[in-house]
């Protein structure tokens, strides 16, 4: 969940278009989660709500197997970051 939030924050602060925001969120999450998550999928949605910009990041994947019985554990996390747009 923390890496999903970091991805949303990075996409909000630096991402200027949907493709850049998604690439930033994906890179940030991969860096934070390391080899713990396999089959990582990141979906990013950005929208204007009044005077706020909101970025929502949905992360899905599987936890890397560990221990004597490698059972795949599905993971899913959603994070939202909001930034007020200054009035001109």
Order of alpha helices (4+ residues) and beta strands (2+ residues): alpha-alpha-beta-beta-beta
